[in-house]
Amino acid sequence: MLLAIHISCVVITIVGFNLRVVWTFAQSRHLQRKWVKIVPHVVDTILLLSAIGLMLEIAQYPVVDDWLSAKVVGLVVYILLGIISLRGPSRSVRAIAWLGANIAFFYIVSVALTHEVDVGLLF
């Protein structure tokens, strides 16, 4: 059940993120809707809590287990690039950050699916 919640939130998060970036580029009024400002925080909170629950359930932890460390590093990169893609100084910077955020997201997913990581990529 916890894994299903986590995966559902992952899908909702990436779809919502990409939709918000598209709306940002289009200067859409949808960005001003109350639910657009609230739902991402709720989904991301549930995603984080389910990740913590899964981590405790499988007794594997960042710093101890390389694949979870890689996911955390990837998450930080995804968040930073996501912020830039939504608030960056220019369209070109936002577009490059958007591409980078999606690459970071799919990196996180690939690590989650394989539980393997080249530790050299972390440092």
ChimeraX attribute file (.defattr): number of C-alpha atoms within 10 A of each C-alpha:
attribute: neighborCount
match mode: 1-to-1
recipient: residues
	/A:1	6
	/A:2	14
	/A:3	12
	/A:4	10
	/A:5	14
	/A:6	22
	/A:7	15
	/A:8	13
	/A:9	21
	/A:10	19
	/A:11	11
	/A:12	16
	/A:13	18
	/A:14	16
	/A:15	11
	/A:16	16
	/A:17	19
	/A:18	17
	/A:19	14
	/A:20	21
	/A:21	20
	/A:22	16
	/A:23	15
	/A:24	18
	/A:25	14
	/A:26	10
	/A:27	11
	/A:28	11
	/A:29	9
	/A:30	14
	/A:31	15
	/A:32	9
	/A:33	9
	/A:34	9
	/A:35	10
	/A:36	14
	/A:37	13
	/A:38	10
	/A:39	14
	/A:40	18
	/A:41	12
	/A:42	12
	/A:43	18
	/A:44	16
	/A:45	13
	/A:46	16
	/A:47	21
	/A:48	15
	/A:49	15
	/A:50	20
	/A:51	17
	/A:52	13
	/A:53	15
	/A:54	15
	/A:55	14
	/A:56	11
	/A:57	10
	/A:58	8
	/A:59	9
	/A:60	14
	/A:61	14
	/A:62	14
	/A:63	11
	/A:64	9
	/A:65	13
	/A:66	19
	/A:67	22
	/A:68	21
	/A:69	17
	/A:70	24
	/A:71	23
	/A:72	15
	/A:73	15
	/A:74	22
	/A:75	17
	/A:76	13
	/A:77	17
	/A:78	23
	/A:79	14
	/A:80	14
	/A:81	23
	/A:82	24
	/A:83	16
	/A:84	19
	/A:85	29
	/A:86	22
	/A:87	14
	/A:88	16
	/A:89	10
	/A:90	10
	/A:91	14
	/A:92	11
	/A:93	15
	/A:94	22
	/A:95	18
	/A:96	14
	/A:97	21
	/A:98	23
	/A:99	14
	/A:100	18
	/A:101	26
	/A:102	17
	/A:103	15
	/A:104	22
	/A:105	20
	/A:106	15
	/A:107	18
	/A:108	21
	/A:109	16
	/A:110	14
	/A:111	18
	/A:112	15
	/A:113	9
	/A:114	9
	/A:115	15
	/A:116	14
	/A:117	18
	/A:118	11
	/A:119	11
	/A:120	6
	/A:121	7
	/A:122	12
	/A:123	5
